[in-house]
């Protein structure tokens, strides 16, 4: 039922999630606002449609919002349906459109599919020439510090892998995005300690995942983002 979309820990459900998750989600769509105003937008993994609504309010001309979960889409249609917004079931690794978009938004999604290379190619294909992709994902060194490689096991049971910015940059270029037009931003930027004891103490007493700013900003020297975001353009 539309009212019965329970929070599982992996997508934002209004009224059911923590303040940190809500603030992080708000920051992503606040960042997206100037990129989607007046544009034809594709949103991949729209979840419950909260961010879709934020982008529509920011002036997006139209939005095709996709998610793999029919429960989430049912909630989205019940709460956030509006003119110019279409909610459709779909899988990021198997998208096939006859139309192209000015902008694509893919927040906290690419880490959920082992077919991330195919997904990035699909996102590139879905954009018009000059179109922009906004893609955010957790920074593995911060969220899974025991995983030094992309193939190493990670603790989050919902993620098939996690990335560091240099890996994602390589995969975006491989998918066809212009390397000279890639811009990198970070959320919840904080210190990183190679010592597990120091990491524990820093998290325990400084609580950077909550106290550092959720806003996406250019990377600051000496700090690492908990989540990072690439702005990528189709050449």
C-alpha positions in Angstrom: 0.0 0.0 0.0 1.1 3.6 -0.6 1.2 4.4 3.1 3.2 1.3 4.0 6.7 2.1 2.7 8.9 1.2 5.7 12.4 2.6 6.2 14.9 -0.1 5.7 18.0 2.0 6.1 18.6 2.5 2.4 16.3 5.2 1.2 14.7 8.3 2.7 11.1 7.9 4.0 9.7 11.2 5.3 9.0 11.0 9.0 10.8 7.7 9.5 14.5 8.5 9.1 17.0 10.2 11.3 17.9 13.9 11.1 21.3 13.1 9.6 19.8 11.1 6.7 17.2 13.8 6.1 19.9 16.6 6.2 22.1 14.6 3.8 19.2 14.1 1.4 18.2 17.7 1.6 21.8 18.8 0.8 22.0 16.6 -2.3 18.8 18.1 -3.8 19.8 21.6 -2.7 23.0 21.1 -4.7 21.0 19.8 -7.7 18.6 22.7 -7.8 20.5 25.0 -10.2 21.4 22.1 -12.5 17.8 21.1 -13.0 15.9 24.4 -13.2 14.1 24.6 -16.5 15.5 21.2 -17.6 14.2 17.8 -18.7 15.5 15.6 -15.9 16.1 11.9 -15.4 16.2 10.7 -11.7 17.5 7.2 -11.1 16.6 5.6 -7.8 14.0 8.2 -6.8 12.9 6.2 -3.8 9.8 7.6 -2.2 9.9 10.7 -4.5 10.9 13.2 -1.8 13.9 14.5 -3.8 11.8 14.4 -7.0 9.5 16.8 -5.4 12.3 19.0 -4.3 13.6 19.2 -7.9 10.2 20.0 -9.3 9.9 22.8 -6.7 13.3 24.0 -7.9 11.9 24.5 -11.3 12.6 21.3 -13.3 10.5 21.4 -16.5 9.8 17.6 -16.4 11.2 14.6 -14.4 11.2 11.0 -15.3 11.8 9.4 -11.9 12.8 5.7 -11.8 13.2 3.2 -9.0 13.4 -0.6 -8.8 11.1 -0.8 -5.8 7.3 -0.7 -6.6 6.6 0.0 -2.9 8.7 3.1 -3.0 7.0 4.2 -6.3 3.6 3.6 -4.9 4.4 5.9 -2.0 5.9 8.5 -4.4 2.8 8.5 -6.6 0.5 8.9 -3.6 2.5 11.8 -2.0 4.5 13.6 -4.7 2.7 13.2 -8.0 2.6 16.5 -9.9 2.3 17.8 -13.4 5.4 17.0 -15.5 6.5 14.2 -13.2 6.4 10.5 -14.2 7.3 7.7 -11.8 8.3 4.5 -13.5 9.8 1.2 -12.4 13.3 0.6 -13.8 16.8 -0.8 -13.1 19.8 1.4 -13.5 21.8 -1.4 -15.2 19.1 -2.0 -17.8 17.8 1.4 -18.9 16.8 2.0 -22.5 15.2 5.3 -23.6 14.1 6.6 -26.9 14.4 10.1 -25.4 17.4 12.0 -24.0 17.6 14.3 -21.0 19.3 17.6 -20.1 20.3 16.4 -16.7 20.5 13.1 -14.8 20.5 12.6 -11.1 21.9 9.4 -9.5 22.3 9.8 -5.7 23.5 7.0 -3.4 22.7 4.3 -6.0 25.7 3.2 -8.0 27.0 1.3 -5.0 24.0 -1.0 -5.1 24.6 -2.7 -8.4 27.5 -4.9 -9.5 26.8 -3.7 -13.0 28.1 -0.2 -12.3 30.0 0.1 -15.5 26.9 -0.7 -17.6 24.9 1.7 -15.4 27.3 4.6 -16.1 27.2 3.9 -19.8 23.4 4.0 -19.6 23.5 7.3 -17.8 25.8 8.7 -20.5 23.6 7.4 -23.3 20.5 9.0 -21.6 21.9 12.5 -21.8 21.8 15.0 -24.6 25.2 16.3 -25.8 26.3 18.8 -23.2 24.0 17.2 -20.6 25.1 16.9 -17.0 25.1 14.0 -14.6 25.1 14.5 -10.8 26.3 11.3 -9.1 26.9 10.8 -5.4 28.1 7.8 -3.5 29.8 6.9 -0.2 33.5 7.2 0.0 34.8 3.7 0.8 37.8 4.9 2.8 35.4 6.5 5.2 32.5 4.2 5.3 34.4 0.9 4.9 38.0 1.6 6.0 38.8 -2.1 6.1 38.2 -2.5 2.4 41.3 -1.3 0.5 40.1 -2.4 -2.9 36.8 -2.2 -4.8 36.6 -6.0 -4.7 37.0 -6.3 -0.9 34.0 -7.2 1.3 32.2 -4.2 2.8 30.0 -4.2 6.0 26.9 -2.6 4.4 24.7 -5.5 3.3 22.8 -3.4 0.8 26.0 -2.4 -1.1 27.7 -4.6 -3.7 30.8 -2.4 -3.7 31.9 1.1 -2.7 34.3 3.5 -4.4 36.9 6.1 -3.8 36.8 9.3 -5.9 39.8 8.2 -8.1 38.0 5.0 -9.1 34.8 6.7 -9.9 36.6 9.3 -12.0 38.1 6.5 -14.0 34.8 4.8 -14.5 33.0 8.0 -15.6 35.7 8.7 -18.2 35.5 5.1 -19.4 31.7 5.5 -19.8 32.3 8.5 -22.1 32.1 11.6 -19.9 34.5 14.4 -20.6 37.6 14.1 -18.2 38.2 17.9 -18.5 34.7 18.7 -17.3 34.5 16.5 -14.2 34.0 18.3 -10.9 34.3 16.7 -7.5 32.5 17.8 -4.3 32.4 16.3 -0.8 29.8 16.0 2.0 30.5 15.7 5.7 34.2 16.4 5.1 36.3 15.2 8.1 39.7 13.9 9.2 40.8 10.4 8.5 43.1 8.4 10.8 44.7 5.2 9.6 44.7 3.9 13.2 41.5 2.1 14.1 41.8 3.4 17.7 42.1 7.0 16.6 39.2 6.6 14.2 37.1 5.2 17.0 38.0 8.0 19.4 37.4 10.7 16.7 34.0 9.3 15.8 33.1 8.8 19.5 34.0 12.2 20.7 33.8 14.5 17.7 30.9 12.7 15.8 31.9 14.1 12.4 29.2 12.2 10.5 26.6 14.5 12.3 28.6 17.6 13.2 30.3 18.3 9.9 28.4 20.1 7.2 26.1 18.1 4.9 26.6 20.6 2.1 28.6 19.5 -0.9 31.6 21.7 -1.3 35.0 21.4 -3.2 37.3 19.1 -1.3 39.2 20.8 1.6 42.9 20.1 2.1 43.5 17.6 4.9 39.9 16.4 5.0 38.1 13.5 3.3 34.4 13.4 2.5 32.0 10.8 3.9 30.2 10.9 0.6 31.4 12.5 -2.6 29.6 13.9 -5.7 30.8 14.2 -9.3 29.3 16.7 -11.7 30.0 15.0 -15.1 29.2 16.4 -18.5 28.6 14.6 -21.8 31.1 16.0 -24.3 
